[in-house]
Amino acid sequence: MLGKIAFVSFEEAFALTRSKNFLFLALTLALVSCKTPVASLSVTSTPLKVGALLSLTGSWSNLGKTSKAALEIGKEAIEREAGAPKISLLIRDTKLSPELALEELKGLDAQGVKIVVGPQSSAELKALKPYADSHGILLVSQSSTAGSLALPNDNVLRFCPSDAPESEANAVLMKADGLTAVVPVWRADEGNDSLQAVHKAALERQGITMLNGVRYSAEAHDFSADVSSLSAAVQAAKATYGNSVGIYCASFDEAASLFDKASDDVVLKSVTWYGSNGFAKSDALPANAKAADFAVKVGFTAPIFGLDEALKGRWQPLSDQIVQSTGIVPDAFALASYDAIQVAAGAYRVVGNGAFAQWKSAFLEKAQSHSGVTGSTALNDAGDRQVNAFDFWAVRLDNGTYRWVPAGSFQGGVLKR
């Protein structure tokens, strides 16, 4: 009916106005118009608002900068597609501060944002979760791993695996290196507390004992006292376990300062060190020559959510674009941000500016079927990434410059070096 009416001539239309059937025709047209899908109208007329809470100037800023670039490239790619929604990208700097992140989330909420990529850390995510759950905002973190946040039926999703598979990867590596005891040193926050706890359990499954260690403040500080305490703990461990003792460090960029201080300690230089995803590929380490030299000497290795070589044709071009934009080689966490905005656009095509419950359901459904640059984005019952692949990274001196280099991988329970 609509097609025929659209092509009625002016003369015919004028004649219709004089017909006693015109009122019936007008009412019919109105009813047909009302049946036009709301979602289709929303997609074409209203931009999709995507918030992003990233650490652009604080600790872990490498990830913040590369995630920002990935989101901007994703926005451009989506908007080039026929019939795709326009995207309004609202990026805020959290400086990795839970308090600032919450303040920025409230600001995004006031602007009508219902989906946010980030925040990066589990400490931030824990602080934002109650507000997001009660205000109908979907948080999609590309890098939070704390097992304590792996909860079903909330508004927290994570496009990366939780810390449980990461701890398994590290434990298998330590077992292969012949360790029988590990002394931990870790940052006092939600994510790193969780990493320490799950590593303890994973190490026990490998027959390795995690001893008491050093938990340091998340606030910026001098590491002299922490290094002294750690040295004493390692010395005591070596008295019992001999040379099969290692150190596990769960941290962010501040670990470069810890390494700088530790480099002057004979005991701490005598054991192998292992790290976590928050410090893997951090620019803070190679930028500090003293700390980087220490990392090389103690064989420091850290795991991070890995990229599938079989999908290199997808992620390498994007990685190259991000390097060109930022000068930083992105990791899988950053590239997961690109996948997140793609899934968001896919969900928006289905429901537009529908009710939050519809929007969340559409996002979850799209995530289950989407295969992006980081592979399948399917989530488990807790809303965490199902894919569990990790790459190990280490620092090496290359032609006078310290650089991060690949040092192995762990996937499907198999360690490759």
C-alpha distance (Angstrom), angle and dihedral (degrees) to the residues before:
residue distance angle dihedral
M1 . . .
L2 3.80 . .
G3 3.79 91.8 .
K4 3.82 92.7 53.9
I5 3.77 95.3 45.9
A6 3.80 91.9 49.0
F7 3.81 89.9 64.1
V8 3.83 99.7 43.7
S9 3.81 109.7 128.6
F10 3.77 122.6 -119.2
E11 3.80 90.9 -109.4
E12 3.79 92.4 51.1
A13 3.78 91.4 46.8
F14 3.80 89.9 52.3
A15 3.75 90.1 51.1
L16 3.79 90.5 50.5
T17 3.78 90.6 56.2
R18 3.77 88.0 62.1
S19 3.78 93.4 48.8
K20 3.79 120.8 98.6
N21 3.82 86.2 -137.1
F22 3.78 93.1 63.4
L23 3.80 95.1 89.5
F24 3.81 90.5 55.1
L25 3.82 90.2 48.8
A26 3.80 92.8 50.1
L27 3.78 92.0 50.3
T28 3.80 90.8 49.0
L29 3.80 91.3 52.0
A30 3.79 91.2 49.6
L31 3.78 91.3 52.6
V32 3.81 92.3 48.6
S33 3.80 90.2 49.5
C34 3.79 90.6 53.0
K35 3.79 89.3 58.1
T36 3.80 92.1 61.8
P37 3.86 106.1 116.9
V38 3.79 112.4 -101.3
A39 3.78 91.0 -144.9
S40 3.81 93.0 59.6
L41 3.77 91.0 52.3
S42 3.79 93.0 46.6
V43 3.80 94.5 50.2
T44 3.79 93.3 53.5
S45 3.79 98.7 39.6
T46 3.82 107.2 32.3
P47 3.82 126.3 52.6
L48 3.77 119.2 -126.3
K49 3.80 107.3 -113.9
V50 3.80 112.0 -141.7
G51 3.78 118.9 -177.7
A52 3.80 123.4 -158.6
L53 3.80 126.2 -161.9
L54 3.80 107.3 -163.8
S55 3.79 137.8 160.1
L56 3.80 100.2 -119.8
T57 3.81 99.5 158.2
G58 3.81 104.5 16.4
S59 3.80 133.9 67.9
W60 3.82 115.5 -42.1
S61 3.81 88.5 25.8
N62 3.81 91.7 148.0
L63 3.78 88.3 70.7
G64 3.79 91.6 43.5
K65 3.80 93.0 53.4
T66 3.79 95.4 44.7
S67 3.81 92.1 45.0
K68 3.81 89.2 52.0
A69 3.79 90.7 52.1
A70 3.81 91.6 46.8
L71 3.80 91.4 52.2
E72 3.80 92.9 48.0
I73 3.80 91.6 49.4
G74 3.80 89.5 46.6
K75 3.80 91.5 51.9
E76 3.81 91.1 52.4
A77 3.80 92.2 47.2
I78 3.80 92.8 50.5
E79 3.79 94.7 47.3
R80 3.82 90.8 53.3
E81 3.80 90.2 62.0
A82 3.79 118.8 97.1
G83 3.79 111.8 -102.1
A84 3.80 93.0 5.0
P85 3.80 121.3 143.9
K86 3.76 122.7 -106.1
I87 3.79 111.3 -112.8
S88 3.77 128.0 -141.5
L89 3.81 105.7 -157.2
L90 3.80 114.2 -160.0
I91 3.81 110.3 -171.4
R92 3.80 121.7 -172.2
D93 3.82 130.4 -173.8
T94 3.81 113.0 -127.7
K95 3.83 96.8 175.5
L96 3.84 83.6 -141.2
S97 3.82 87.9 -73.6
P98 3.83 116.6 140.2
E99 3.80 91.4 -153.3
L100 3.80 94.0 50.9
A101 3.80 91.2 43.4
L102 3.81 90.9 56.4
E103 3.79 91.5 48.1
E104 3.81 90.5 51.8
L105 3.81 92.1 46.5
K106 3.78 90.4 55.6
G107 3.78 88.9 51.3
L108 3.79 91.6 51.6
D109 3.81 89.9 48.4
A110 3.80 89.5 54.8
Q111 3.81 87.8 55.8
G112 3.79 92.1 54.0
V113 3.80 98.2 -103.9
K114 3.82 112.9 158.5
I115 3.80 100.4 173.4
V116 3.80 126.5 50.4
V117 3.79 128.1 -176.5
G118 3.80 106.5 -143.1
P119 2.89 158.2 -27.6
Q120 3.79 100.1 -158.3
S121 3.80 103.1 -147.0
S122 3.78 130.7 58.0
A123 3.80 90.2 -130.9
E124 3.80 89.7 60.4
L125 3.79 92.6 42.8
K126 3.81 91.9 52.2
A127 3.81 89.9 52.2
L128 3.82 92.4 49.1
K129 3.79 99.5 42.2
P130 3.86 99.0 83.8
Y131 3.81 91.9 49.8
A132 3.80 93.6 45.8
D133 3.80 92.2 47.7
S134 3.79 93.3 50.6
H135 3.83 97.8 40.9
G136 3.80 101.8 44.9
I137 3.81 99.6 -109.1
L138 3.79 123.3 143.8
L139 3.82 113.9 -140.6
V140 3.81 114.6 -159.5
S141 3.79 108.9 -173.5
Q142 3.78 117.0 -164.9
S143 3.82 94.5 -162.3
S144 3.82 116.1 18.2
T145 3.81 110.0 118.7
A146 3.84 107.9 168.8
G147 3.78 110.8 137.2
S148 3.80 89.6 -146.1
L149 3.83 88.1 70.7
A150 3.81 94.8 51.5
L151 3.79 93.5 107.3
P152 3.82 128.7 145.5
N153 3.81 126.2 -125.2
D154 3.81 98.1 18.7
N155 3.81 131.0 114.0
V156 3.81 94.2 -103.8
L157 3.81 118.1 102.2
R158 3.79 126.7 171.7
F159 3.78 125.5 -155.7
C160 3.80 90.5 -157.8
P161 3.81 134.0 61.8
S162 3.81 120.3 -90.9
D163 3.80 121.3 -107.5
A164 3.83 94.3 -93.7
P165 3.83 96.8 80.8
E166 3.81 90.8 40.7
S167 3.80 90.2 55.7
E168 3.80 89.6 50.0
A169 3.81 90.5 53.2
N170 3.80 92.3 50.7
A171 3.81 93.3 44.7
V172 3.81 92.3 52.3
L173 3.81 89.6 49.4
M174 3.82 92.3 50.0
K175 3.79 90.6 48.0
A176 3.81 89.8 51.7
D177 3.81 88.4 51.4
G178 3.81 90.4 56.1
L179 3.79 99.9 -110.9
T180 3.79 121.0 159.4
A181 3.81 98.7 174.6
V182 3.82 135.9 30.4
V183 3.80 130.3 -164.3
P184 3.83 112.1 -155.1
V185 3.78 129.0 -146.4
W186 3.79 115.7 -175.7
R187 3.78 147.2 164.8
A188 3.80 115.6 -102.7
D189 3.80 103.2 -118.0
E190 3.81 138.9 101.5
G191 3.78 98.0 -89.2
N192 3.78 99.3 42.3
D193 3.80 93.8 41.8
S194 3.79 86.6 55.6
L195 3.81 92.5 47.4
Q196 3.80 91.0 53.1
A197 3.81 91.8 49.4
V198 3.81 97.3 47.3
H199 3.82 91.2 44.2
K200 3.78 89.2 55.6
A201 3.80 90.2 56.0
A202 3.82 93.9 42.9
L203 3.80 92.0 49.8
E204 3.79 91.3 50.7
R205 3.80 88.9 55.5
Q206 3.81 87.5 56.3
G207 3.80 92.2 48.6
I208 3.81 93.7 -105.6
T209 3.81 122.5 131.0
M210 3.80 120.3 -135.2
L211 3.80 107.9 -151.1
N212 3.78 130.0 -160.8
G213 3.77 111.9 -71.8
V214 3.81 143.9 165.9
R215 3.81 125.3 -62.4
Y216 3.81 109.8 -167.5
S217 3.80 131.8 -163.5
A218 3.79 119.4 -92.0
E219 3.80 88.2 -136.3
A220 3.79 117.6 95.3
H221 3.78 109.5 -92.7
D222 3.79 146.8 142.2
F223 3.80 112.3 -78.2
S224 3.80 97.7 -150.8
A225 3.80 95.7 106.3
D226 3.82 92.4 42.6
V227 3.80 91.3 51.5
S228 3.78 91.1 49.4
S229 3.82 91.8 51.2
L230 3.80 92.2 45.6
S231 3.79 91.8 50.0
A232 3.80 91.2 52.6
A233 3.82 91.1 49.2
V234 3.80 92.5 50.1
Q235 3.80 92.2 46.3
A236 3.82 90.0 53.6
A237 3.81 91.1 46.9
K238 3.81 92.3 51.7
A239 3.79 89.9 53.0
T240 3.82 87.8 63.0
Y241 3.80 105.1 27.9
G242 3.80 101.6 28.6
N243 3.79 118.2 -151.7
S244 3.80 95.7 -17.2
V245 3.82 92.2 87.4
G246 3.81 123.2 113.8
I247 3.80 137.6 176.5
Y248 3.79 125.4 -122.5
C249 3.82 115.0 -157.2
A250 3.83 120.4 -167.0
S251 3.78 108.4 -171.9
F252 3.78 152.2 111.5
D253 3.82 129.4 -117.7
E254 3.81 92.7 -48.1
A255 3.80 89.0 77.0
A256 3.81 87.6 80.7
S257 3.81 87.7 69.0
L258 3.80 90.0 45.6
F259 3.81 90.2 53.2
D260 3.79 90.6 47.5
K261 3.81 90.3 57.5
A262 3.81 94.1 39.9
S263 3.81 91.5 54.5
D264 3.81 89.5 75.6
D265 3.82 93.4 54.9
V266 3.81 116.6 91.8
V267 3.81 94.4 -157.1
L268 3.80 95.0 51.0
K269 3.79 90.9 48.7
S270 3.80 90.5 56.3
V271 3.83 97.9 66.6
T272 3.80 137.0 60.8
W273 3.81 118.2 -102.5
Y274 3.81 128.5 -147.7
G275 3.80 128.7 -169.4
S276 3.80 146.1 -164.2
N277 3.80 138.7 -114.1
G278 3.81 92.6 -92.1
F279 3.81 93.0 65.9
A280 3.81 100.4 31.3
K281 3.82 110.1 114.7
S282 3.81 92.2 0.7
D283 3.82 112.4 160.8
A284 3.80 88.6 -143.8
L285 3.81 91.6 75.7
P286 3.84 102.8 52.9
A287 3.82 88.2 39.4
N288 3.82 89.7 63.5
A289 3.82 105.3 63.7
K290 3.80 94.4 -166.7
A291 3.79 92.7 50.1
A292 3.80 92.5 43.2
D293 3.81 92.1 50.8
F294 3.80 88.4 52.0
A295 3.83 90.5 50.1
V296 3.81 90.1 53.5
K297 3.81 93.2 48.4
V298 3.81 94.9 49.3
G299 3.82 93.5 44.2
F300 3.78 93.1 -119.0
T301 3.82 112.4 -164.2
A302 3.83 128.6 177.0
P303 3.81 131.9 -173.5
I304 3.77 127.7 -137.5
F305 3.79 136.1 177.4
G306 3.80 103.1 -74.8
L307 3.79 138.2 -134.7
D308 3.80 122.9 -126.3
E309 3.82 111.3 -116.7
A310 3.79 88.4 -150.4
L311 3.82 87.7 65.5
K312 3.80 95.6 47.5
G313 3.79 90.1 115.9
R314 3.82 87.4 64.9
W315 3.78 103.4 40.6
Q316 3.80 102.8 33.4
P317 3.84 96.1 67.5
L318 3.80 89.8 48.7
S319 3.79 91.1 46.6
D320 3.81 89.8 51.5
Q321 3.81 90.9 51.8
I322 3.80 91.3 51.0
V323 3.81 91.6 48.7
Q324 3.80 89.3 51.0
S325 3.81 90.2 50.9
T326 3.81 100.4 41.3
G327 3.79 108.6 14.7
I328 3.81 87.8 -125.0
V329 3.81 126.7 111.5
P330 3.83 105.0 -127.9
D331 3.79 123.3 -133.3
A332 3.79 128.2 -143.8
F333 3.82 91.0 -87.9
A334 3.81 90.9 61.5
L335 3.79 93.2 44.5
A336 3.81 89.2 50.7
S337 3.82 86.2 65.1
Y338 3.80 87.9 63.1
D339 3.79 90.3 52.0
A340 3.80 90.5 48.3
I341 3.80 94.4 57.1
Q342 3.80 90.4 45.5
V343 3.80 90.8 54.4
A344 3.81 90.2 46.6
A345 3.81 91.1 53.7
G346 3.81 90.4 48.1
A347 3.79 91.2 52.6
Y348 3.80 91.3 46.6
R349 3.80 90.6 55.8
V350 3.80 87.7 60.2
V351 3.81 103.3 43.7
G352 3.79 107.3 10.9
N353 3.79 111.1 -168.4
G354 3.77 93.3 -11.8
A355 3.78 126.6 146.4
F356 3.81 114.9 -60.7
A357 3.81 93.3 -109.6
Q358 3.82 89.6 55.9
W359 3.79 91.4 45.9
K360 3.80 93.9 50.0
S361 3.80 91.9 46.6
A362 3.81 91.3 50.5
F363 3.81 91.6 48.6
L364 3.81 92.3 50.8
E365 3.80 91.8 47.3
K366 3.80 91.9 49.3
A367 3.82 92.1 47.3
Q368 3.79 90.8 55.3
S369 3.80 92.7 56.7
H370 3.81 102.1 33.1
S371 3.79 121.8 104.4
G372 3.78 110.3 -168.4
V373 3.78 140.0 166.0
T374 3.81 90.2 -64.7
G375 3.79 93.4 45.1
S376 3.78 129.0 -110.9
T377 3.80 112.5 5.5
A378 3.80 92.6 -159.2
L379 3.81 112.2 144.8
N380 3.80 131.1 -148.2
D381 3.81 125.9 -127.0
A382 3.80 90.8 -80.5
G383 3.82 92.0 53.6
D384 3.82 94.8 -107.0
R385 3.79 127.4 130.4
Q386 3.80 113.5 -86.6
V387 3.82 95.7 -153.6
N388 3.82 109.5 93.5
A389 3.81 109.6 -170.8
F390 3.80 123.4 137.7
D391 3.79 136.4 -170.5
F392 3.81 123.1 -154.3
W393 3.80 119.5 -139.0
A394 3.80 132.6 -166.5
V395 3.81 136.0 179.5
R396 3.79 119.9 -112.7
L397 3.80 134.9 176.0
D398 3.80 108.0 -112.8
N399 3.83 117.9 -176.2
G400 3.77 91.6 -31.1
T401 3.83 95.1 -43.9
Y402 3.79 127.1 99.6
R403 3.79 112.6 -129.3
W404 3.77 139.7 171.9
V405 3.82 111.5 -112.0
P406 3.84 132.9 -177.5
A407 3.81 111.8 -92.8
G408 3.79 103.9 177.0
S409 3.79 143.8 -55.5
F410 3.80 141.5 -114.8
Q411 3.78 123.4 -152.1
G412 3.78 132.7 151.1
G413 3.80 91.0 2.3
V414 3.82 91.9 -57.2
L415 3.81 121.6 123.0
K416 3.80 117.4 -152.1
R417 3.80 123.4 -174.7
